[in-house]
Amino acid sequence: MGIADRIYELVKGLPDPEASKILQFAESLRGRSVTVVAAQRYVDLAVFRQYRGRYDGRKIDRAELYDRAGIR
């Protein structure tokens, strides 16, 4: 038995007001899953575009970062 069949079996014995709540919940889940993530990713990557090419690939030593004269 699939998930949809199990939900149907569970809901068909409920009164209409409670079954309606379950239907509204399922519809809200479907509505939430349709989001446009690509646009947000494009904006996020655009923020970092100005720093492209500045990292030389060497490992960062955290203690060395705090040992600079301007921080003390």
C-alpha positions in Angstrom: 0.0 0.0 0.0 1.4 3.4 -1.0 1.5 6.5 1.0 -1.5 8.0 -0.9 -3.5 4.9 -0.2 -2.6 5.0 3.5 -3.6 8.6 3.8 -6.9 7.9 2.0 -7.7 5.0 4.4 -7.0 7.2 7.4 -9.0 10.2 6.2 -12.1 8.4 4.8 -13.2 7.5 8.4 -12.8 11.1 9.7 -15.6 13.7 9.8 -15.7 16.2 7.0 -14.3 19.2 9.1 -11.2 17.2 10.1 -10.7 15.8 6.6 -10.9 19.3 5.3 -8.1 20.4 7.6 -5.9 17.5 6.3 -6.7 18.6 2.7 -5.8 22.2 3.5 -2.5 21.0 5.1 -1.6 18.9 2.1 -2.4 21.8 -0.3 -0.2 24.2 1.8 2.7 21.7 1.6 2.3 21.6 -2.2 2.3 25.4 -2.3 5.4 25.6 -0.2 7.4 23.2 -2.3 7.1 25.4 -5.4 9.7 28.0 -4.8 12.2 29.6 -7.1 15.6 29.0 -5.7 17.6 29.8 -8.8 17.0 33.5 -8.5 18.2 33.6 -4.9 21.3 31.7 -5.8 22.0 34.1 -8.6 21.8 37.0 -6.3 24.0 35.3 -3.7 26.7 34.5 -6.2 26.6 38.1 -7.5 27.6 39.3 -4.1 30.8 37.3 -4.3 31.6 38.1 -7.9 33.5 41.3 -6.9 36.0 39.1 -5.0 36.7 36.7 -7.9 40.3 35.9 -8.4 41.5 37.4 -5.1 42.0 34.1 -3.2 45.3 32.4 -4.0 44.4 29.0 -2.6 46.7 28.9 0.4 45.5 27.6 3.7 44.3 30.2 6.2 46.0 30.2 9.6 43.5 31.6 12.0 46.1 32.6 14.6 47.9 34.6 12.0 44.8 36.5 11.2 44.5 37.7 14.8 48.2 38.5 15.1 48.0 41.6 12.8 48.9 45.0 14.1 45.6 46.7 13.1 43.6 44.3 15.2 45.4 45.0 18.5 
